[in-house]
């Protein structure tokens, strides 16, 4: 099973996005998403931002992950 991580975009530069996932920041590839901007929410898998999501979807994903713990 593959699991994606939802995160908020902090910065975007040269096809790389700095994301914040629950306080943990890291850089991921953002080359496959157009018009990605700070403040956007994304789904990340294997170090790649694979889709833009809404804040509601981010909140739902965070809740689901918390319930799995």
Buried (B, 14 or more C-beta within 10 A) or exposed (E): EEEBBBBBBEEBEEEBBBBEBEEEEEEBBBEEBEEBEEEBBBBBEEEBBBBBBEEEBBEEBBEEBEEEE
